Structure formats: C-alpha cells, structure tokens
Amino acid sequence: MNSGKAKTRRSAAKRFKATAGGYKRKSANRSHILTKMTTKRKRHLRGVSGVDAADVKAVKRMLADK
C-alpha cells in the first residue's frame, strides 16, 4: 500500500537550505543570552557552514528530497 507523498519536517526546513553542493546551516548558540558571550565568539559564530557528510542522509530524509 502506498503511504502517499513524503512530508517535509517543518523544523528541518527552517534550519537547512539545499545548495548545489549539499546543504547549508547556521551556527548554534546565536539566538539569545548573548550579553555574556565575547564579541570574538559571536563574530566567529556568524555566517553559514555546510552540513557534515555524516548527517547529509538524515537531513535529506527530513527535507523529503529525492
């Protein structure tokens, strides 16, 4: 029996974006309680990075990509 269309996990859709070379993600620890964190640490947490190769399969499944 067919289970129908695969649904995207909305939480994952907000955290990961597909790119030509894989998936990109933002750094953790950048949402709140930033006053106690040094400026240098906050600066290094800026920007995006790629999803690790070990996690690509799980992210792909959560985003229901073919």
C-alpha positions as CSV (number, residue, x, y, z in Angstrom):
1,M,0.0,0.0,0.0
2,N,1.3,3.4,-0.9
3,S,1.8,5.8,2.0
4,G,1.4,8.9,-0.1
5,K,3.7,11.8,-0.6
6,A,6.6,12.4,1.8
7,K,6.1,15.3,4.1
8,T,8.8,17.8,4.9
9,R,9.7,18.2,8.5
10,R,8.9,21.9,9.1
11,S,11.6,22.3,11.8
12,A,14.3,21.0,9.4
13,A,13.0,23.2,6.6
14,K,13.7,26.2,8.8
15,R,17.2,25.1,9.7
16,F,18.6,23.7,6.5
17,K,18.7,25.0,2.9
18,A,19.7,23.0,-0.1
19,T,22.6,24.2,-2.2
20,A,24.3,22.8,-5.3
21,G,27.0,21.1,-3.2
22,G,24.8,19.8,-0.4
23,Y,23.1,21.6,2.5
24,K,23.9,24.8,4.4
25,R,23.2,25.5,8.1
26,K,23.7,28.3,10.6
27,S,25.9,28.0,13.7
28,A,24.2,27.2,17.0
29,N,24.3,29.4,20.1
30,R,23.3,32.6,18.4
31,S,19.7,33.2,19.4
32,H,19.7,34.6,23.0
33,I,21.7,35.3,26.1
34,L,24.4,36.9,24.0
35,T,25.5,39.5,26.5
36,K,27.8,37.2,28.4
37,M,29.4,36.0,25.2
38,T,32.6,37.7,24.0
39,T,32.4,39.7,20.8
40,K,35.0,37.5,19.2
41,R,33.0,34.4,19.9
42,K,29.8,35.9,18.5
43,R,31.7,37.1,15.4
44,H,33.1,33.6,14.7
45,L,29.6,32.1,15.0
46,R,28.3,34.4,12.2
47,G,27.7,33.1,8.7
48,V,26.8,29.7,7.4
49,S,28.6,26.4,7.0
50,G,27.9,23.1,5.3
51,V,26.2,20.1,6.8
52,D,28.7,17.3,7.7
53,A,28.8,14.3,5.3
54,A,27.7,12.0,8.1
55,D,24.5,14.0,8.6
56,V,23.5,14.6,4.9
57,K,21.4,11.4,4.7
58,A,19.3,12.4,7.7
59,V,18.8,16.0,6.5
60,K,17.9,14.7,3.1
61,R,15.2,12.4,4.6
62,M,13.8,15.2,6.8
63,L,13.5,17.6,3.9
64,A,11.9,14.8,1.7
65,D,14.3,15.5,-1.2
66,K,14.6,12.8,-3.8
